[in-house]
Amino acid sequence: MQNTVEYRLDALHQISQRKLGEILKKIPGKKELIIDPVLMKPLECITGVQFLRSHGVDKIFKFEKSGVSCVNSQLVYMIYSDLITAKYVCNQINASIHQNHQNSYNLILVPSDLVAIQQLLEEEGVHGILTVHIFPWELIRLDGGVMSYELPGLFKMLFVDGDRSMLPAVARSLWSLQLLLGRIPLTLTQGRFSLQVRTMVDTLCNELGTSDKADSDISCMLVVDRDVDYASVLLTPVTYVGLLDEVFGISSGTIELDSRVTGNQDGAREKINYQLSSTDAIYNEIKNRHFSDVFPFLSSKTKEMQSEYNRSCNVALQEMKHYVATELRKVTALKRSLAYHIGACEVIIGEMGHRYESLHQVEKNMLEGRNKRENFSYVEECLATSGKLTSLRLLCLLALTQDGLSVDEATLLKTQFLHCCGYEHLVTFHNLEKLGLLTPQGMGTNPGNTSSGASDAAGKLAGRVAQVVSQLPKRTGAFQAFAYKLKLFPEASEEYDLKQPKDPGYVFGGLYVPVVCRLVSLLIKKELSPEEIVKLGPSIGTTSWAKKPGDWDMNRKSFLVYFVGGVTYAEIAAFQLLEKLTGARILVAGTSIINGNSLIQSVV
């Protein structure tokens, strides 16, 4: 089954490439493609320069607000469906028209059209001059069973602005995926946006049809809102790939390495784009390892390569020719990969090593609801020493885990932050309050920033299933009560090995198990029915059957988990460990890949 799924997922980029090719064919002759910089890396996952050349693209430019100097008269702009960027495009077109340039203008919107953009084009007077095309690309397969729709702005649109205009595009991507894999018989949702997406997918299936496959390759799909589990975003991961994302930032599966890693000392500090893929043997071995176990592995691999080099120096001429012809290229690539990963580890240690232990301890105390005064003091210290993103991230985790901040706490921390970073960040605190991350105590908040009715339902169910529920310690807040009920805090013991993990909580150093990973674990173990499991989540959950419930094969352990608002590398690692431990097949997808810094940055 796994090979079948892998084969079908390979078709995603081919479908996206064909869609783009059809758009470019509608624009005859030579053309110049002007691409929004944030689209560059996702587009590289779909197609290459050779493909664009074959479809008449003469030159490629990065879109700049100030405009670009083009030679050909056919100009094609490619941007996200974003109103502000569209306004800059209109400005450039109007400026070109005023200079009497006889150009032809095209605009490719990714991934959908918006009424607001069409109204803007009319207001700016370019509606009849500019030809608009829609490029609804498919989910982008980043690596193995990990997919992203690459909409980094969607989190803010949904959870801060309340703008749901992109949800139809998200739903269409899920409908399209089911054309490849077959109609998924069971869909569970957690959250209001996920419920809307599921309803839209059902409508598309009824109106546009479904796959001809009799049985789906996936037995269950779980669609969840990002606010179901903010803790998994705000906590610091301990896996190698999670820390890479924290320190360098990973975009569309690609990382930018500068001279600190590459070793170039020419002063240019040119960055190298390095693709993180399971085809990289070194990366595939270390990506989900606890960071403390990465350097020993890289060290042993270095010694192996040195031994191999020494052996190759003493072989006969014929063997040397064979070695050069068959192995040299692989060894060179392996050596370069090894050097890059060692360099990346050194940068991570330099960036985080001095504060990791104290940060880990404070996060542990926050999760367990202990040492509140010390936690508060640590956040105050970070305001002065660690920058605005780190301090806001810890502040949000503090508020989340102690069910909000008191009025005095909130006022003091807000005042200190504004003094350090500027009063323009008043809007930042307003946005965080809208997210439910900085709510006053007594507002009835819960771990998922949603209604408490689901939490009550979880309590009733928990009384029936002793294997799911733990006895609650006294004096716990709502966050801790929910976490203990769902067993999100791994049991501390001498046998708990972060280097040979047996529990998904290792992704946060044994502190916390991602909520959705725990729900999928319960589905795999079949300890509860799907209807009962979805009620255990912190949000309003629903169950939708494409077939009769009795026709669902509970023994087929294959799942698709889709995060509306973004998924973290820590959660991906937790699911991949769960796959390894249970033999299940779990595909993980999201509207983007996020981390705590990018979440905070999106609302700053």
C-alpha atoms as one frame of an Amber mdcrd trajectory, in Angstrom:
protein
   0.000   0.000   0.000   2.805   2.373   0.887   4.410   2.100  -2.536   1.017
   2.747  -4.156   0.501   5.901  -2.092   4.041   7.123  -2.851   3.409   6.628
  -6.565   0.141   8.557  -6.456   1.642  11.420  -4.440   4.335  11.770  -7.100
   1.569  12.840  -9.489   0.806  15.991  -7.465   3.635  18.104  -8.884   2.934
  16.768 -12.388  -0.670  17.966 -12.138   0.447  21.384 -10.867   3.038  21.611
 -13.629   0.435  20.793 -16.270  -1.909  23.465 -14.912   0.856  26.072 -15.098
   1.790  24.936 -18.604  -1.805  25.372 -19.789  -1.842  28.945 -18.444   1.438
  29.831 -20.159   0.195  28.377 -23.464  -2.677  30.866 -23.378  -0.098  33.681
 -23.453   1.521  33.344 -26.910   5.041  34.379 -27.833   8.018  35.282 -25.689
   7.184  36.591 -22.244   8.874  37.790 -19.120   7.768  36.205 -15.853   7.786
  38.452 -12.783   7.373  36.327  -9.651   6.566  37.350  -6.100   9.738  36.367
  -4.127   7.698  34.327  -1.599   6.532  32.141  -4.508  10.039  31.329  -5.756
  10.785  28.311  -3.569   7.323  26.705  -3.767   7.475  27.106  -7.546  10.864
  25.360  -7.626   9.164  22.320  -6.046   6.708  22.235  -8.948   8.761  23.073
 -11.994  12.140  24.261 -13.249  13.623  26.871 -15.536  13.782  24.451 -18.471
  10.023  23.848 -18.287   9.328  27.597 -18.204  11.678  28.197 -21.160   9.847
  25.547 -23.156   6.618  27.490 -22.605   7.934  30.790 -23.917   9.366  32.360
 -20.767  12.375  34.378 -21.902  13.456  35.976 -18.605  12.480  35.576 -14.972
  12.484  38.466 -12.498  11.731  38.793  -8.814   8.805  41.117  -8.245   9.848
  44.384  -6.601   7.647  47.234  -5.442   9.788  49.702  -7.376   9.319  47.780
 -10.625  11.640  45.864 -12.959  13.185  46.707 -16.355  11.774  44.357 -18.986
  12.610  43.949 -22.677   9.738  41.869 -24.042   6.276  43.347 -24.418   4.552
  40.329 -22.843   4.650  40.746 -19.048   3.342  38.011 -16.778   3.051  38.698
 -13.043   2.703  35.746 -10.672   1.626  36.545  -7.104  -0.260  35.072  -4.183
  -3.924  36.086  -4.026  -3.012  39.049  -1.859  -4.709  42.432  -2.110  -1.650
  44.517  -1.160   0.653  42.824  -3.669  -2.045  43.155  -6.342  -2.132  46.922
  -5.655   1.625  47.152  -6.328   1.098  45.287  -9.618  -1.602  47.798 -10.590
   0.745  50.671  -9.758   3.445  49.272 -12.044   1.011  48.676 -14.897  -0.424
  52.177 -14.636   3.095  53.657 -14.534   4.003  51.681 -17.663   0.851  52.845
 -19.461   1.598  56.478 -18.629   5.023  56.034 -20.246   3.244  54.869 -23.438
   4.709  51.352 -23.287   2.814  49.067 -25.625   2.870  46.004 -23.410   0.544
  43.083 -22.875  -0.165  42.380 -19.209  -1.113  39.105 -17.529  -1.608  38.281
 -13.870  -1.411  34.743 -12.462  -3.049  34.463  -9.030  -2.061  31.606  -6.704
  -4.085  29.646  -5.647  -7.490  31.297  -6.252  -9.315  34.375  -7.407 -10.700
  36.858  -4.888 -13.623  39.228  -5.352 -11.627  41.939  -3.565  -8.825  41.681
  -6.145 -11.276  41.933  -9.045 -12.797  45.034  -7.458  -9.305  46.509  -7.016
  -8.488  45.954 -10.706 -11.640  47.810 -11.672 -10.929  50.689  -9.283  -7.356
  51.011 -10.597  -8.541  51.059 -14.204  -6.614  47.989 -15.360  -9.453  45.463
 -15.495  -9.730  45.525 -19.285  -5.974  45.825 -19.793  -4.830  43.019 -17.516
  -5.724  39.382 -18.241  -6.177  37.381 -15.042  -5.352  33.661 -14.785  -5.864
  31.377 -11.779  -3.230  28.794 -10.828  -4.807  26.434  -8.259  -1.706  24.358
  -7.593  -1.959  21.055  -5.774  -0.518  20.183  -2.401   3.273  20.351  -2.664
   4.996  17.164  -1.572   8.004  18.242   0.469   9.381  14.851   1.479   7.917
  11.360   1.793   4.413  11.624   3.221   4.719  15.325   4.136   2.756  17.845
   2.060   2.114  21.572   2.273  -0.224  23.894   0.408   2.350  26.671   0.964
   0.003  29.438   2.088   2.088  31.054   4.852  -0.306  33.990   5.213  -3.377
  31.846   5.826  -2.930  31.568   9.591  -3.274  35.323  10.100  -6.071  35.570
   7.552  -8.173  33.005   9.398  -7.359  33.311  13.071  -6.675  37.053  13.321
  -8.549  38.725  10.449 -11.399  36.204  10.219 -10.963  36.170   6.422 -12.174
  32.814   5.086 -11.783  33.587   1.381  -8.992  31.010   0.951 -10.892  28.087
   2.453 -12.474  27.057  -0.890  -8.957  26.660  -2.352  -7.906  24.560   0.661
 -11.004  22.395   0.243 -10.334  21.963  -3.462  -6.790  20.750  -2.760  -8.196
  18.069  -0.441 -10.841  17.094  -2.984  -8.163  16.832  -5.675  -5.984  14.692
  -3.400  -8.896  12.294  -2.930  -9.203  11.961  -6.711  -5.734  10.406  -6.557
  -6.096   8.359  -3.377  -9.807   7.562  -3.519 -12.709   8.982  -1.501 -11.689
   8.727   2.147 -14.501   6.892   3.982 -14.193   8.664   7.342 -13.423  12.331
   8.030 -12.995  13.734  11.547 -12.715  17.467  12.211 -11.532  19.603  15.105
 -12.363  23.304  14.893 -14.699  25.675  13.080 -12.572  26.196   9.961 -11.929
  22.471   9.570 -15.662  21.848   9.693 -16.168  24.390   6.911 -13.434  22.764
   4.825 -15.017  19.334   5.269 -18.419  20.687   4.214 -16.855  22.285   1.117
 -15.073  19.030   0.226 -18.380  17.140   0.499 -20.010  19.716  -1.790 -17.220
  19.369  -4.369 -17.570  15.584  -4.276 -21.310  15.876  -4.914 -20.988  18.505
  -7.661 -17.770  17.503  -9.447 -17.629  13.806  -8.682 -15.230  11.509  -6.864
 -12.471   9.044  -7.681 -13.243   5.865  -9.618 -11.234   3.887  -7.078 -13.490
   1.479  -5.201 -11.390   1.693  -2.026  -9.322   4.592  -0.811  -5.642   4.204
   0.052  -6.474   6.197   3.221  -8.985   4.883   5.754  -9.409   8.050   7.837
  -8.776  11.792   7.424  -8.438  14.114  10.411  -8.749  17.844   9.614  -7.819
  20.139  12.507  -7.561  23.865  13.143  -4.183  25.170  14.268  -5.657  26.655
  17.440  -6.521  23.160  18.667  -2.938  22.876  19.942  -0.953  26.098  20.224
   1.439  24.512  22.727   2.996  22.345  20.003   3.874  25.522  18.099   5.147
  27.592  21.027   7.336  24.915  22.660  10.972  24.555  21.581  11.545  21.317
  19.620  14.565  19.112  20.294  14.758  17.256  16.981  17.459  18.224  14.498
  15.050  19.356  11.772  12.960  21.255  14.305  16.000  23.199  15.500  17.119
  23.785  11.906  13.766  25.443  11.298  14.078  27.463  14.515  17.552  28.819
  13.738  17.702  28.982   9.933  14.090  28.802   8.810  13.056  26.131   6.300
  11.071  27.263   3.261   9.415  24.691   0.990  11.856  22.047   2.204  14.867
  24.274   1.426  17.308  25.885   3.839  19.646  28.807   3.181  23.187  28.201
   4.429  25.618  31.091   4.788  29.383  31.228   5.366  28.957  30.080   8.984
  28.062  26.667   7.538  29.678  26.579   4.104  33.019  27.890   5.326  33.382
  30.459   2.539  35.627  33.207   3.908  35.623  35.537   0.905  33.454  38.035
   2.730  30.619  37.708   0.257  28.500  35.633   2.670  26.579  34.268  -0.293
  23.872  31.897   0.794  23.504  28.403  -0.613  20.055  26.880  -1.042  20.216
  23.320   0.261  17.328  20.914  -0.276  16.370  18.851   2.772  15.207  15.517
   1.447  15.223  11.864   2.425  17.330  11.256  -0.683  20.123  12.852   1.361
  21.311   9.806   3.304  22.817  11.868   6.131  19.744  14.064   6.580  17.412
  11.075   6.445  19.305   9.488   9.351  19.403  12.538  11.611  16.326  14.648
  10.792  14.154  13.303  13.609  16.896  12.436  16.093  17.161  14.182  19.426
  19.768  16.894  18.883  22.107  15.398  21.489  22.321  12.264  19.344  23.172
  14.053  16.091  26.819  14.972  16.674  27.824  11.425  17.730  26.272  10.081
  14.529  28.001  12.696  12.359  31.295  11.981  14.116  31.040   8.234  13.475
  30.094   8.892   9.851  33.155  11.126   9.452  35.404   8.345  10.772  33.808
   5.858   8.358  34.468   8.156   5.429  38.066   8.675   6.534  38.567   4.922
   6.718  37.008   4.515   3.264  39.314   7.215   1.887  42.388   5.552   3.404
  41.352   2.216   1.904  40.819   3.744  -1.559  44.347   5.168  -1.524  45.850
   1.693  -1.363  43.924  -0.073  -4.127  45.215  -1.213  -7.509  44.848   0.967
 -10.611  41.919  -1.016 -12.010  40.056  -0.805  -8.711  40.774   2.927  -8.569
  39.223   3.401 -12.024  36.144   1.495 -10.917  35.951   3.555  -7.735  36.169
   6.840  -9.646  33.544   5.709 -12.154  30.979   4.365  -9.675  31.578   5.705
  -6.179  33.437   9.024  -6.320  30.392  11.170  -7.101  28.389   9.581  -4.261
  31.250  10.019  -1.808  31.715  13.662  -2.819  28.012  14.382  -2.300  28.085
  12.547   1.030  31.135  14.524   2.150  29.504  17.833   1.252  26.287  16.839
   3.053  28.240  15.812   6.127  30.138  19.116   6.183  26.937  21.146   5.865
  25.155  19.287   8.651  28.152  19.565  10.987  28.317  23.285  10.251  24.569
  23.653  10.858  24.907  21.863  14.208  27.647  24.246  15.267  25.487  27.253
  14.409  22.521  25.796  16.341  24.746  25.285  19.395  26.079  28.813  19.064
  22.579  30.281  18.773  20.766  28.219  21.404  23.298  26.308  23.479  23.816
  28.996  26.109  20.114  29.221  26.973  18.695  25.827  26.069  18.822  24.220
  29.534  17.147  27.160  31.283  14.571  27.495  28.500  13.746  23.786  28.653
  13.274  23.921  32.429  11.029  26.994  32.252   8.883  25.383  29.533   8.580
  22.279  31.725   7.471  24.387  34.695   4.949  26.257  32.565   3.422  23.070
  31.186   3.048  21.588  34.656   1.781  24.842  36.182   4.671  25.122  38.669
   7.006  27.911  39.837   4.863  30.654  38.338   6.897  33.438  39.912  10.163
  32.096  38.452   8.521  31.637  35.067   7.275  35.210  35.116  10.752  36.490
  36.020  12.311  34.483  33.168   9.907  36.054  30.669  10.821  39.509  32.041
  14.501  38.699  31.558  13.900  37.548  27.978  12.271  40.872  27.169  15.671
  42.505  27.643  17.974  39.761  26.327  16.335  37.519  23.739  14.455  39.699
  21.261  10.796  40.309  20.668   9.869  36.997  19.003  11.352  34.809  21.736
   9.906  36.912  24.554   6.419  37.088  22.995   6.497  33.355  22.328   7.291
  32.591  25.975   4.744  35.134  27.127   2.049  33.390  25.058   3.075  29.968
  26.416   2.913  31.333  29.956  -0.585  32.716  29.402  -1.755  29.543  27.648
  -0.592  27.191  30.385  -1.861  29.215  33.338  -5.256  29.905  31.706  -4.541
  33.567  31.041  -2.637  36.347  32.761  -3.837  38.394  35.707  -4.501  42.062
  34.994  -1.355  43.091  36.899   0.826  40.527  35.085  -0.503  41.504  31.673
  -0.091  45.222  32.314   3.470  44.864  33.622   4.719  42.634  30.793   2.965
  44.664  28.103   4.458  47.908  29.430   7.967  46.433  29.570   7.671  45.016
  26.060   6.436  48.296  24.589   9.280  50.178  26.259  11.813  47.710  24.795
  10.363  47.253  21.299   8.209  50.306  20.604   4.594  51.331  20.985   3.803
  50.324  17.398   3.449  46.838  18.882   0.174  47.732  20.575  -1.476  46.126
  17.553   0.580  42.983  18.199  -0.982  42.552  21.632  -4.418  43.165  20.140
  -3.782  40.398  17.576  -2.552  37.969  20.254  -5.680  38.655  22.276  -7.799
  37.872  19.208  -5.932  34.570  18.905  -6.764  33.805  22.539  -3.094  33.596
  23.460  -3.066  36.594  25.806  -6.482  36.489  27.423  -7.171  37.723  30.965
  -7.687  35.073  33.616 -11.271  34.078  34.208 -12.262  34.268  30.522 -12.906
  30.538  30.333  -9.980  29.730  28.071  -8.926  26.181  27.354  -5.928  24.560
  25.623  -7.416  24.891  22.177  -8.806  28.409  22.465 -12.290  27.063  21.777
 -15.502  26.297  23.568 -15.389  24.515  26.882 -18.257  22.219  25.880 -15.853
  19.821  24.189 -13.755  19.759  27.344 -16.852  18.814  29.361 -17.578  16.046
  26.875 -13.998  14.844  27.252 -14.496  14.686  31.005 -17.596  12.505  30.680
 -15.894  10.154  28.242 -12.757  10.038  30.339 -14.716   8.602  33.231 -15.691
   5.649  31.043 -12.250   4.797  29.724  -9.645   4.372  32.436  -6.941   3.531
  29.910  -7.175   7.015  28.433  -7.635   9.026  31.598  -5.111   9.718  34.334
  -5.907  10.754  37.874  -5.630  14.512  38.073  -3.263  16.098  40.578  -4.751
  18.721  42.837  -4.625  22.424  41.966  -4.318  22.007  38.229  -5.562  24.581
  35.744  -7.710  23.861  32.709  -4.645  23.335  30.502  -3.089  20.813  32.880
  -6.435  19.069  33.470  -6.899  18.561  29.737  -3.292  17.432  29.294  -3.540
  14.865  32.096  -6.825  13.507  30.755  -5.375  12.952  27.302  -2.002  11.824
  28.677  -0.094  14.607  26.945   2.579  14.601  29.667   4.788  11.518  29.210
   5.465   9.594  32.401   8.956  10.381  33.681  11.052   7.297  34.336  14.624
   6.108  34.082  13.619   4.036  31.058  12.525   7.111  29.070  15.220   7.336
  26.405  15.286  10.424  24.194  17.854   8.824  21.883  15.818   5.651  21.364
  12.308   7.118  21.726   9.215   5.024  22.306   6.898   7.963  22.883   6.045
  10.922  20.570   6.693  13.307  23.474  10.426  13.010  22.790  10.039  15.801
  20.184   9.796  18.238  23.114  12.379  16.524  25.279   9.810  14.295  27.000
   7.683  17.252  28.141   4.592  17.094  25.944   2.842  14.970  23.313   1.164
  16.904  20.467  -2.626  16.740  20.864  -3.419  15.528  17.350  -0.728  12.847
  17.544  -2.408  11.509  20.687  -5.825  11.471  18.980  -4.422   9.528  16.014
  -2.720   7.138  18.442  -6.103   6.416  20.025  -7.601   5.790  16.588  -4.821
   3.345  15.765  -5.232   1.484  19.049  -9.032   1.328  18.565  -9.572   1.976
  22.262 -12.521   4.221  21.440 -14.876   4.758  18.524 -14.085   7.639  16.137
 -17.086   9.556  17.495 -15.774   9.279  21.041 -12.199  10.154  20.111 -13.134
  13.338  18.279 -15.012  14.506  21.379 -11.834  14.148  23.435 -10.224  16.999
  21.525 -10.258  20.546  22.897 -12.451  21.904  20.101 -15.870  21.141  18.648
 -15.402  17.855  16.803 -17.463  16.213  14.056 -17.540  12.862  12.303 -18.504
  12.434   8.633 -18.916   9.099   6.868 -18.626   8.753   3.093 -19.744   5.141
   3.562 -21.911   3.426   6.108 -20.051   3.177   9.453 -20.246  -0.588   9.318
 -18.346  -0.609   6.013 -15.304   1.144   7.509 -12.325  -1.180   7.901 -10.817
  -0.306  11.302  -7.936  -2.703  10.649  -6.570  -0.561   7.798  -4.281   1.779
   9.675  -3.789   4.533   7.107  -4.429   8.179   7.948  -4.231  11.660   6.478
  -3.840  14.469   9.022  -4.411  17.977   7.664  -3.699  21.131   9.694  -5.624
  24.268   8.714  -3.236  27.050   9.710   0.027  25.111   9.489   1.868  22.124
  10.971   5.222  22.058  12.787   8.257  19.861  12.154   7.955  18.624  15.740
   4.460  17.294  15.026   5.664  15.718  11.778   8.460  13.931  13.687   5.948
  12.741  16.297   3.708  11.256  13.588   6.667   9.590  11.884   7.676   7.954
  15.163   4.077   6.824  15.654   4.249   5.245  12.186   7.399   3.388  13.177
   5.983   2.170  16.501   2.578   1.042  15.211   3.115   0.095  11.565   0.458
   2.605  10.504   0.762   4.852   7.444   0.279   8.529   8.335   0.366  11.282
   5.724   0.807  14.744   7.225  -0.276  17.877   5.387  -0.977  21.500   6.208
  -1.639  24.872   4.681   2.018  25.629   5.507   4.913  24.555   7.731   5.205
  26.846  10.749   7.082  27.236  14.025   6.714  29.429  17.079   8.747  32.261
  15.587   6.841  32.353  12.299   3.501  32.231  14.133   4.439  35.221  16.280
   6.021  37.023  13.315   2.773  36.701  11.348   0.902  38.832  13.898   3.662
  41.325  14.799
